[in-house]
Amino acid sequence: MLLSSLRTLPMASISVVFLVLSIAFVCGMAQPKQDSSISSSALLTYPGSWLSPSNRFAFGFYQQGSGFAVGIWLVSQDNRTVVWTANRDDPLVTSNAMVYFNRDGKLVLRTEQGQEQFIASSAKESVSYAAMLDSGNFVLYDTDNKAIWQSFENPTDTILGGQTVSSGSQLYSSLNKSDHSTGKFYLRMQPDGNLVLYPATSEDNPPDAYWVSDTYIPGGVHKNQLYLDFNGSLILINESTGATVLTLYSNFYGGINPNNNNNNTIYRATLDVDGIFRLYSHTYYENGSYHVSRLWSAPSNPCDVKGSCGFNSFCTQDNNQSDCRCLPGHDFVDPNRRTLGCERNFSRAGCRGAKENATFYYISTIKNMTWGDIPYFAAEMSMEECSSSCLEDCNCGAALFKNNNSCQKQQFPLKYVRRDTADGHMAFFKVGHTALLNPPLMITRKTEMVQIVLEIIGFTVLSCVALAIFGRFIFKMRVLRYNRLLHNGKLGLPEEVTLRLFTYNELRRVTKGFKEELGKGSFGAVYKGAIGKGKKLVAVKRLEKLVEEGEKEFRAEMRAIGRTHHRNLVRLLGFCTEDSKRLLVYEYMSNGSLADLLFGVTLRPHWTERLRIALDVARGILYLHEECEAPIIHCDIKPKNILMDDCWNAKISDFGLAKFLMPDQTRTFTGARGTRGYVAPEWHKNIPISVKVDVYSYGIVLLEIVCCRKNIDVDASAAEEIVLSSWAYKCFAAGDLCKLVIGEEVDMMSLEKMVKVGLWCIQEEPALRPSMKCVVLMLEGITEVPVPPCPTTPSM
């Protein structure tokens, strides 16, 4: 029974194990176990392993880099295929580590330093024994022979025959073939029914997906799961009915029982390190040899994988082999790791403007290119105009000319670049002249020096004369051409084109070395500055948490507020993307935040002012939800993110957590966001969220505006008043709203209206919450406000 585990133990340990088991048996405590069972008194040390009955799978220590990891692998003579890893992102352990069951019946890894890590455990039940099954599933059982934990329910990058990926779960690729920590890609079985492949940094953002099963279920009533059967068929099935929704790969072998895995072939589906999801078969022969076959893969083209090549590099495919290459003017960050991307290999000469840039730069052209970034400029023009426009534009690093005469300008760095498309897109890259990188030539003769000086003086004089004669004429022609395009509707400019590009040194100067801090958030701080010779005050947001989170927040904020323009949204004036530095420049809001106004002073704002502020905020959210090109969910509406300008107008700010919907999309899935006390209940229920999460947050803010206090106040005079939303409903139900504004003269009709609107907005069920358009109409008095029910569902 215990041969597989006892192989790893010294004789003294074996004696102890048999003694413990004998005592348990005599006392009537022994439980029936399978042939692969592992006693709760078993101990595993390097290089030991617990084998399955057929010796096809092993659980134990395997070498990873300079250390060791714990996992499950397919046993073979010349190679080991890891299919599951415990604590894959924790530091590696040394050869002196051990795996055993602790006193609480949990399977733990004990390091050489005495630290313990849970490998597999159940929250309540204690483990009686474990088993390494022939299916590749490692299972923990309780005293009733009930499985309380299994590796099949906690996959890493692989599923085996008989294993599923349930709705809301995912597989993450490994970092590389020798390091099985979390890698750059993941496969998600979305609750909306779609099986989708994403780069690891995308947060389920639809534009980042590079393969999708297209099995979306309207309404999401039934959920799908990915299933690999023992015969090697890879299918999507409906969790409720068990019906096949989509067959990704079908493997027919006559006479084989689909529930019988005791054959000579083992199937596994793995999200490989290159981001491709592949199905493999491992066939074993009687002579001890085996053969591995690749049966199916998605996507079929490696260059379809977004993020397969890093920033400023592109994926190309030659002779069925994909490769990462640098864009013109760039070299590999690490030539031995080409997927890390490329960096600029020339010094920027600075912005000279117009055609003077041709002195320092040239355009390199590559056909059949595309990339995944949002352009800062888009317009109709010819191919020649597109190329020259990028060369003359100080902000342009690359331009993409499409067949419909569309020219899109882009700044570096570029991501998701690929070349093997046959769509005919032409890419133009602005590159510094090689001469700029070389040291200047030494001048040895006096006559040569005199000649060069005379040529420079002559060229300067001629340039000044030419500029004086033709400068004004050229300027007028450019303005007329621009106005003509704008008048004809052919200049498809997004809002970002009006933003100013700042250098880092310029922003450091206008903020006096980032001296006066206005506030601080999770991704960085905001500083006060002055531009236009000190005449215009600005707020400069500097992202300090670079790498992935900071980059995602920067891009989210640029996409959100860069395309919006509304009197109740803080205006974005410019930005800086110099090397790894990311800064945003906003209009300066001189009167602080709504939180300062409501909670920071003893004197409450006048009631009419609070009514106006509530309506300002509602109109700003309405613009985001219904009046933008595509709906934007702010995800973090709270008084601290509502700023007050010189005239005390309320403006919404901080779009770093914003979530974007497609034009025809109403709901989406994303990780929990927002601030405690303002987040809607659905954030914690793993269900799709919609614009109604902003409605909920606004409802809390509206009640705070009414009462001039925070939603959660542990210093409240009575216990029932600690949570404002609950207390407000109690006062409303009792007809005693005056308690909410004690010591203040307010219009009771408007007070009742504000409270009723707030209670409707914080309903636990999203469908009961009104849209922001209805909220605005109710606050304006155009629509009657019905009596709201209790916001929370009463507990039974």
Buried (B, 14 or more C-beta within 10 A) or exposed (E): BBEBBBEBBEEEBBEBBBEBBEEBEEEEEBEEBBBBBBBBBBBBBBEBBBBBBBEBBBBBBBBBEEEBBBBBBBBBEEEBBBBBBBBBEBEBBEEEBBBBBBEEBBBBBBBEEEEEBEBBBBEEBBBBBBBBBBBBBBBBBBBEEEBBBBBBEEBBBBBBBBBBBBBBBBBBBBBBEEBBBBBBBBBBBBBBBBBBBBBBBBBBBBEBBBBBBEBEBEEBEBBBBBBBBBBBBBBBBBBEEEEEBBEBBEBEEEEBEEEEBEBEBBBBBBBBBBBBBBBBBBBBEEEEEBEBEEBBBBBEBBBBBBBBBBBBBBBBBEEEEBBBBBBBBBEBBEEEEBBBBBBBBBEBBEEBEBEEBBEBBBBBEBEBBBBBBBBBBBBBBEBEBBBBBBBBBEBBBBBBBBEEBBBBBBBBBBBBBBBBBEEEBBBBBBBBBEEEEEEEEEEEEEEEEEEEEEEEEEEEEEEEEEEEEEEEEEEEEEEEEEEEBEEEEEBBEBBBBEBEBBBBEBBBEBBEEBEEEBBEBEBBBBBBBBBEEEEEBBBBBBBEBBEEBBBBBBBBBBBBBBBBEBEBBBBBBBBBBBEEBBBBBBBBBBBBBBBBBBBEEEEBBEBEEBBBBBBBBBBBBBBBBEEBEEBBBBBBBBBBBBBBBEEBBBBBBBBBBBBBBEEEEEBBBBEEBBBEBBBBBBBEEEBBBBBBBBBBBBBBBBBBBBBBBBBBBEEBEEEEBBBBBBBBBEBBEEEEBEEBBEEEEBEEEBBBBBBBBBBBBBBBEBEBBBBBBBBBBBBEEEBEBEEBBBBBEEEE
